[in-house]
Amino acid sequence: MPYHRALKIQIASVSPKELIAASREEVIARLGAASLIRQERQSLTLQFQKDNCVLDVVLYGNKQEKRVRFIDLRDTEGNPTSPEQCYVKFRN
């Protein structure tokens, strides 16, 4: 009986979900400098804009250790946009 090894093919997909649990430094390393930074008590929002896409990355935690907990992608009019088509612009 011949032995067949299953080959796994990985398709490169870029998703904003890769940012979940990342630190501020890790986000900036992946996306570059934020166009807007908003600091509140327990949260830090980094906003990135490219073409007609806006990405908000919200980190929560204490002063020493904030991690990404929420991500929002939209167009410049405030309408929801496709993560696949919009987020990839930030990673180029």
Protein Blocks (a to p, Z undefined) as FASTA:
>chain_A
ZZddddddddddddfklmgopafklmmmmnopafbdcddfkbccddddehjbccdddded
dfklccdfbdcdddfkopacdfklmmmmmmZZ
